[in-house]
Amino acid sequence: MLTKISSKKYLIKITLVFSDDFKLDNIALFDIGADLNCIKEGIVPKRFLQTTSEKLSAANNLKLHIVGKTQASVFNKCISLKTFFIVTKDINHTITPDTPFIDMISPYKAHHDCITSKINSIKLVFPFLEKSKTRNLNLIKACSIHIYHINALIHGKQFHLHDLQNHVSFCRIDKQLQNSFLQKKIIDLQSKIEQQICSDLPNAFCKRKQHVVDLPYDDTFSEKYIPIKARPIQMNADLEQHCRLEIQDLESKGLIQKSRSPFQI
């Protein structure tokens, strides 16, 4: 059963020779995942830069900003390996010798402390600058469970805090509604809406279940003068048929009903 894992970054010390008067000793990340050798912008003097049309993308498919390219020789054990490096600012490490350089030293061997290769019967050695880190899987699992419980606890506390904030907000609003001046303003507004805005909508409020009509529209009129008989309104056959259809349609929709008034004609 697997209980431990080891991991390391393949950091090596590398010497790059650009010309007789300029060389660079730096730390590089030995990487086998990229298609081109890369070097960070600002490390190489501009006089060594060349224009290039090459394109390069990161592992997340985002395009890297290419400044140019430069040619240098990787010097090790009297062996000089000339190759090109893409200059970009979108990398984390200073130098990353990748596939083109790896093809030059292949076949190579990765040991626990170095990378070795042989060219022209000369053994090249690139020592690792970091030792392997061993981790206990059970400890990692326990830490992961602990982190999961902590995140769940934080999430629960955040939900509880949000609920308390809503409760405080509702209590504040309820307290404000207890103010007599505010209650009077609400009552006045409701009365204004009922009298002005909803005068043509009798069912806008549940307590108003009927539409009250005062007939006729005359301030001096009295109910004792309501006629029980009146001259019928004359209309032709087409108008009468149209009125009957309109009345039937309104009755079927429940908007009107037959009058129960003792004064109906």
C-alpha positions, -999 to +999 in steps of 0.1 A: +000+000+000+014+034-010+020+055+021+047+080+009+054+101-022+085+120-032+086+151-054+111+176-065+117+205-089+144+197-114+164+229-107+199+228-122+228+252-124+235+262-160+260+283-179+250+301-211+276+316-234+262+343-257+296+357-269+332+359-260+326+388-237+293+378-222+282+346-204+255+339-178+255+316-148+220+310-136+195+285-122+173+267-147+142+245-145+148+213-165+114+209-181+102+183-206+068+198-212+075+228-234+082+228-272+108+256-271+136+267-248+126+299-229+144+326-211+129+355-191+129+390-205+155+413-190+181+386-184+197+389-219+210+422-232+190+436-261+220+435-284+216+397-285+179+397-293+166+387-327+131+391-342+110+360-345+076+349-357+074+319-335+044+315-311+042+298-278+013+289-255+012+280-218-004+248-205-038+266-201-037+275-239-030+312-231-005+327-256+028+339-242+041+374-251+072+368-273+098+396-272+122+379-295+147+350-296+184+347-288+211+321-295+234+308-268+256+278-260+250+256-230+285+250-216+292+219-195+324+198-192+341+215-221+310+206-243+292+236-259+257+229-271+244+258-292+206+263-293+179+291-295+159+305-266+126+323-268+126+355-248+094+361-229+082+377-197+054+352-191+074+325-173+080+320-136+116+307-138+146+326-153+156+299-178+138+267-189+158+245-212+131+224-229+125+200-258+152+214-282+179+211-255+167+178-242+169+164-277+205+174-279+215+155-247+193+125-252+195+098-242+199+111-206+193+096-172+176+112-142+191+102-109+180+112-074+207+139-073+215+148-109+208+144-146+236+127-167+242+123-204+271+114-226+282+132-257+313+123-277+323+099-248+322+129-224+299+125-195+278+156-188+264+161-152+237+185-142+234+183-104+200+191-088+200+221-065+171+207-044+166+174-026+135+153-030+107+161-006+090+130+009+055+134+021+033+110+041+001+103+023-018+096+056-007+130+069-018+146+036-051+129+038-056+140+074-047+175+065-072+174+036-100+162+058-091+188+084-092+216+057-125+202+044-140+205+079-126+240+084-141+251+050-174+236+060-173+254+093-165+287+077-193+282+052-217+275+080-206+305+099-210+327+068-245+314+063-254+320+099-239+356+097-259+363+066-291+350+084-283+373+114-278+403+091-312+397+075-328+393+109-312+426+121-324+443+090-360+430+094-360+441+131-348+475+121-376+478+096-402+466+120-390+491+146-393+519+121-428+508+111-439+513+148-433+550+144-467+568+145-457+593+120-447+566+095-479+546+101-499+578+094-480+583+061-487+547+051-524+550+059-526+582+040-509+567+010-531+536+010-562+558+012-549+579-017-543+548-038-578+535-030-596+567-039-576+580-068-556+552-085-579+523-080-612+541-085-616+522-118-604+489-103-629+478-076-611+445-070-577+460-063-582+455-026-599+424-011-622+444+012-637+462-017-659+436-033-684+458-051-684+489-072-707+516-058-724+538-083-744+568-075-772+575-100-780+599-113-750+623-111-770+651-095-765+665-060-801+675-056-815+641-067-835+620-041-842+582-043-880+589-039-879+605-073-865+573-090-889+565-118-903+530-120-912+534-156-894+552-184-898+555-221-878+528-238-848+538-258-853+534-295-828+515-315-827+496-348-825+458-351-787+458-358-779+479-327-802+458-305-785+426-317-751+441-310-761+452-275-775+417-267-743+401-278-722+425-256-744+419-226-742+381-230-704+383-233-701+404-202-724+381-183-705+350-193-672+366-181-688+374-147-683+411-151-720+420-149-751+402-136-788+407-139-802+436-118-821+427-087-833+463-081-870+468-075-867+498-099-854+478-128-874+483-160 
